Amino acid sequence: MYKQIIIIFVVIVVIIIANIITQNNTNSAVEAMSKNLSELREKIYKLNESEESSKINEEQNSKSDEKQNENQNEDSKTDESKKESLDVNKEQEESTKKMEDIENLWEEKDETMSYYIEHNELEKVKTELTKLKANIETKDYQTAVESLDNCAFILKHIKEKSALKIVNIF
C-alpha cells in the first residue's frame, strides 16, 4: 500500500516539474517572439507611412508640375525623392533582416516546443510567418500587419493552452 502511494506521489511530482520546465520554455519562446514581432510591427508601420506619404508626394508633384515650370523644381524634387527612396529602402532592408531573425528564432524554438505542443498549433505559426514574409517582400504592408497580428494571437493561444490550469485539464 505504501509503495503505491510513494509511486503515485513521485509520478505527480515528476509531472509537475516537467510542466514547470515546459511552461517556462513556452513562456520564454512566446515572449521572445512577441518582442521581435512588435519590433517588426513598428518597422512595417514606418514603411506603410513612408509608402503613403510618397504616393501623396507623387500626386502633389504631378499637380505642381502642371502648374509650375518643370526645370526649376525638378532638381529639388529629385533630391527629395532620392532621399525618401533611400530611407524607404533602408527600412525595407531592416524589415527583411528582422523577418529573417524572427524565422531563425522560430526555427530554434519550434524544435524544442514540438516535443510537447501539438504540431498543428506550431504549423499555424509557421504558416503566418511565411505569409508575413511574403507580404513584406511584396510590400503589401496592410496584409503583413494582419499576418503579424494572427501570428501574435496564435502564440498567445499556445501559451494559454499549455498552461497547467483546471480549465485545460478538464
N, C-alpha and C positions, 0 to 999 in steps of 0.2 A: 504494500500500500504506500509506504513512504517513498519507494523507488519511483512509482508512477508520478507522485506529486512533485518530486525533485525534477524528473524529466520534463514534466509539463511546465514547471517554473523556468527551467533552463531554455526550453523552446520559446516561451513567451519573451524572455529577456533577449534572446537572440533576434527574434522578430522585431522587437522594439529598437534594438541597437541598429539592425540593418535598415529599418525605416528612417531612423535619425540620419544615418550616413547618406542614404539615397535622397532624403528630403533636403539635406544641406547641399548636396551636389546639384539637385534640380534648382534650388533657390539661387545658387551662385551662377548657374548657367543662364537662368531666366533673367537675372539682374544684369549680367554682362551683356546679353543680347539686347535687352531693353535699353540699356545705356547707349550702346552702339546704334541701335535703331533710332533713338531720339536725336543723336548727333546727325545721323543721315537725314532725318526729317528736316532739321534746320537747314542743311545744305540744299535739300530739294526745294524748300520754301524760297530760299535765296535765288535758286535757279529759275523757279517759276516767276518770281517777281522780276528778275532780270529779263526773262523772255517777254513778259507782258509789257515791261517798260520799253524794250527795244521795238516791239510792234507798234506801240504808241508813238515812239520817236520816228519810226519809219513813215507812219501815216502823216505826222506833222511835217516831216521833211518833204514829203511828196507834195503836200499842200503849199508849203512855203516856197518850194521850187517853182511852182506855177506863178506865184506872185512876185518873187524876187529874182534878181539876176543870179544865174547858176554859178558863174565864175567867182563871185565874191564869197559865197557861202560854202562852196564845195570843199575847200581846204579845211575849214573849221569842222564841218560835218564829218569829213573823212577821218580827222584826228579823233573826234569824239566817238565815232562808231568803231574805230580800231581799238580804242581804249576799252570800250564796253565789250567788244568781242573778245579781247584778251582776258578780261575779268570773267566773262561767262565761260570761256574755255578753261580757265584755271579752276573755276568752281565745278565744271563738268568733270575734269580730271580728278579733283579731290573727291567728288561723289563716287566716281568709278572705283577709286582706290579704297574708299571707305566700304563700298559694297563688297569688294574682294576680301577685305579684312573681316567683314561680317560672315561671308561664306566660309572662310577658313576657320573662324571661331566656331561656327555651327558644325563644321565637319568634326572638329575636336570634341565638342560637347555631345553631338549626336552619337558618336561611337560609344561613349560610356553610358549615355542615357538609354540606348537601345537595349541594354540588358534588363531594364526593369520598367520601361514605359512602353505602351503599345506602339508598334511601328506605324500604325495608321496616323496617330497623332503627330509623330515625328515627320512623316511624309507630308503632312499638311503644311508644316513649317517650311520644309524644303521646297514645296510647290510655290508657296507665297514668295519665298526668297528668289526663286527662279523668275517669277512674274515681275518682281521688283527690279531685278537686274535688267530684264528685257525692257521694261518701261523706262529705266534710266538711260539705257543705251539708245533707245528710240526717241528720247527727250519728251516722253509723254508723262509729264510730272503730276498731272491730276490723278491719273490711274496709278502712278507709282505711290502716291500717298495712300490711296485705298489699299493697295497690296501691303504697304508697310503697316497700316492700322490692323489689317486682318492678321498679319504675322504676329503683331504685338498681342492681339486678342487671343490667338491660339496659344502663345507662350504663357499668358496669364492663366488660361484654361488648364494647361498641362500642370502648372504649379499648383493650382487649387485642387485639381483632380488627384494628384499624387499625395496630397497631404493626408495624414492619418487623422481622420475625423469620424465621428459616429455616422454622419450622413453618408460618407464614402464607403463605410463598411457595410451598411445595410441598405 
